[in-house]
Amino acid sequence: MKRTMLITALAVSVSTLTGFAQQDGPLPRDGNRPHHPPLPLVIAVLDANHDHVIDAAEIANAAAALKNLDTNGDGKLTFDELFPPPPDNEDVGEPPVKF
């Protein structure tokens, strides 16, 4: 059970990271950094040291880390626990103000 959950989480993580690796063109010259969506929750939970790499120690701790996503404590990770709605933030989607 734990192995299946770990393999599923890693498969989701790898497919998501592949999408982040693609870039649609050159960086803008105006100094603004392109917007990158936040890391998927599974990756954020597994990547304990926040270096965007899931290393051997983090893989060894994956079962304990994934339990943190089980918000209702039923021992299962459901879609709504893996992909919660984005937080209500009035700044999301707003372009930066330039003076």
C-alpha positions as CSV (number, residue, x, y, z in Angstrom):
1,M,0.0,0.0,0.0
2,K,2.7,2.4,1.0
3,R,4.8,1.5,-2.1
4,T,1.8,2.0,-4.4
5,M,1.1,5.4,-2.8
6,L,4.8,6.4,-3.2
7,I,5.0,5.3,-6.8
8,T,1.8,7.2,-7.6
9,A,3.1,10.3,-6.0
10,L,6.4,10.1,-7.8
11,A,4.7,9.5,-11.1
12,V,2.6,12.6,-10.6
13,S,5.7,14.6,-9.6
14,V,7.8,13.5,-12.6
15,S,5.0,14.3,-15.1
16,T,4.5,17.7,-13.5
17,L,8.1,18.6,-13.4
18,T,8.4,17.7,-17.1
19,G,5.8,20.4,-17.8
20,F,7.7,23.0,-15.8
21,A,10.9,22.3,-17.7
22,Q,9.5,23.6,-21.0
23,Q,9.8,27.3,-21.8
24,D,7.8,29.1,-24.4
25,G,10.5,31.5,-25.6
26,P,13.3,33.9,-24.5
27,L,13.2,35.7,-21.3
28,P,11.8,39.3,-21.4
29,R,14.3,42.1,-21.6
30,D,12.4,44.4,-19.3
31,G,13.8,42.7,-16.2
32,N,10.6,41.1,-15.2
33,R,10.9,37.4,-14.4
34,P,8.4,35.1,-16.0
35,H,5.6,33.8,-13.7
36,H,6.1,30.2,-12.6
37,P,3.1,28.4,-11.1
38,P,3.7,27.1,-7.6
39,L,5.0,23.6,-7.2
40,P,2.4,20.8,-6.9
41,L,1.5,20.1,-3.3
42,V,3.0,16.6,-3.5
43,I,6.4,17.9,-4.6
44,A,6.3,20.6,-2.0
45,V,5.6,18.1,0.7
46,L,8.3,15.6,-0.5
47,D,10.9,18.2,-1.1
48,A,11.8,18.9,2.6
49,N,14.8,21.0,1.9
50,H,13.1,23.0,-1.0
51,D,15.9,22.4,-3.5
52,H,13.5,21.2,-6.2
53,V,15.1,17.7,-6.1
54,I,13.7,14.7,-4.4
55,D,16.8,13.1,-3.0
56,A,17.3,9.6,-1.3
57,A,16.6,10.9,2.2
58,E,13.4,12.6,1.0
59,I,12.3,9.4,-0.8
60,A,13.0,7.4,2.4
61,N,10.8,9.8,4.3
62,A,8.1,9.9,1.6
63,A,5.5,7.8,3.5
64,A,5.7,10.1,6.5
65,A,5.6,13.2,4.4
66,L,2.6,12.0,2.4
67,K,0.6,11.4,5.6
68,N,0.7,15.2,6.0
69,L,-1.5,15.5,3.0
70,D,-4.2,13.2,4.4
71,T,-6.2,16.1,5.9
72,N,-9.2,14.0,6.9
73,G,-7.1,11.2,8.4
74,D,-8.7,8.3,6.5
75,G,-5.5,6.8,5.4
76,K,-6.2,7.7,1.7
77,L,-5.1,10.5,-0.5
78,T,-8.0,11.7,-2.6
79,F,-8.0,14.2,-5.5
80,D,-9.1,17.1,-3.3
81,E,-6.3,16.4,-0.9
82,L,-3.7,16.2,-3.6
83,F,-5.1,19.2,-5.6
84,P,-6.7,21.6,-3.2
85,P,-8.3,24.8,-4.5
86,P,-5.9,27.7,-4.8
87,P,-5.9,30.1,-1.8
88,D,-8.1,33.2,-2.0
89,N,-5.5,35.9,-2.8
90,E,-6.5,39.1,-4.4
91,D,-3.0,39.5,-5.9
92,V,-3.2,36.3,-8.0
93,G,-3.6,37.1,-11.7
94,E,-3.0,40.8,-11.2
95,P,-0.1,42.3,-13.2
96,P,2.6,44.1,-11.2
97,V,2.2,47.8,-10.8
98,K,4.9,49.9,-12.5
99,F,5.8,53.4,-11.6
